[in-house]
Amino acid sequence: MRTKNVLGICGSPKTSAPSASEYLCRQAMRGAEEVGATTRVIRLVDYPIEDCDGCGDCMNRTPCHLFKRPEDRYIQLYKHIKWADAFVFASPVYALGLPFTWKQWLDRCEPANADELQYQYYNYEVAADVKGTAFQGKVAAQIVTSAGIGQEWAMASLMPLWTNVKLSVIASVGLSLIEFDEQPGIRTKPWGQGVQNAEYAIEISRQIGRRVANAIGFSTFNVNGSSPRLGPSKGKDISEHLKLLTDLGDRPADVSQGPGELTVLVLAGQTKSEEAMQRIERIRKLAPGLDVRLVAAVDQLPHFISRDFVKGKIAEQNHQVPVLMDWERGFGGALGLSANVEPHLIVVDRLGRMVRQISGTHTTRDAVTEVLAVRNDLSGAGPVSVEIGMGEPR
């Protein structure tokens, strides 16, 4: 089973002396490791990126032209963000707010490849698909430190952005360290003790790490049409739900027959059908032999449009995989998937048991890797890695 990945991001610009916020971020990672998470810590100051120049590339479905500059390390930073399931943001207070490192990064926080820039036009409601595709459905916590005051305003400054990109901030802690702060004006005083002696702050930080690791999977947002659910779905018998699906000949869906032990259903709403077919084509290329089927989610039809008309339009598209109809979203609704769902993968076995759900927030490579891992588990094969060549969408 894939481990939970927790990323600590330190926003202090300090490189010449110890950073209290970085120290506490690393303590939070220790707490996350105690509950089984895999962790990393990065410092924004170690990833120099070019300042956003307002070109609008990301808002026009085009990767940022600044990626081409050799001194720009945004792509390396973005890979860490994609790897993470959860975050701990740690920062000092500068001028009663956050230091420039956060603004410099977040102004550039768009996908690093064209495959993820899929939307019709840019507006507030699709901002999460442009500036937040690496954050949607994930959880985070904040640790903000000060030598006195200001942590309250600093903690609040990024909350509108995190809300807009559908990142669930499940804990925010502002710590006035005073005698434990690492600023030279305090550290060199006779009463300065250093952050390593701040037992209360260390324990709070470790609890933050434990909490954020245990909260993975419990987004407070309805991300890409997938409602959060308590309890695992692995192994759930959905054979009755599958009976709600019919092929273009009105025959019930049958997953008991196929080239292998698994069927991968790619469910999408009408406005996401193009993205669904792109994903299916890449899955077939990267994992030939998989039984992959498109599930077309259809809302309740108006009286002047018949089901035969809809089926006819779909048949005209000459899909290269079997198409199943989810009329009035009966199947998707039963699984907690709602309107205009992103291409969502449901992996079922020949008995109609759901082996895995893979949300639209996954890249194609990650989705295929998960599917192949499930197939290899069934066959007793070893771990799998999907390689994608240069220029291939991720």
Buried (B, 14 or more C-beta within 10 A) or exposed (E): EEEBBBBBBBBBBBEEEEBBBBBBBBBBBBBBBEBEBBBEBBBBBEBEBBEBEEEEBBBEBEBBEBBEEEEBBBBEBBEBBBEBBBBBBBBBBBEEBBBEBBBBBBBBBBBBBEBBBBBEEBEEEBBBBBBBBBBBBBBBBBBBBBBEEBBBBBBBBBEEBBBBBBBBBBBBBBBBBBBBBBBEEBBEEEEBBBBBEBEEBBEBBBBBBBBBBBBBBEBBBBBBBBEBEEEEBEEBEBBEBBBBBBBBEEEEBBBEEBEBBBBBBBBBBEEBBEBBBBBBBBBBEBBEEBBBBBBBBBEEEEEEEEEEEBBEEBEEEEBEBBBBBBBEBBBBBBBBBBEBBBBBBBBBBBEBBBBBBBBBBBBBBBBBBBBBBBBEEEEEEEEBEBEBEEEBBB
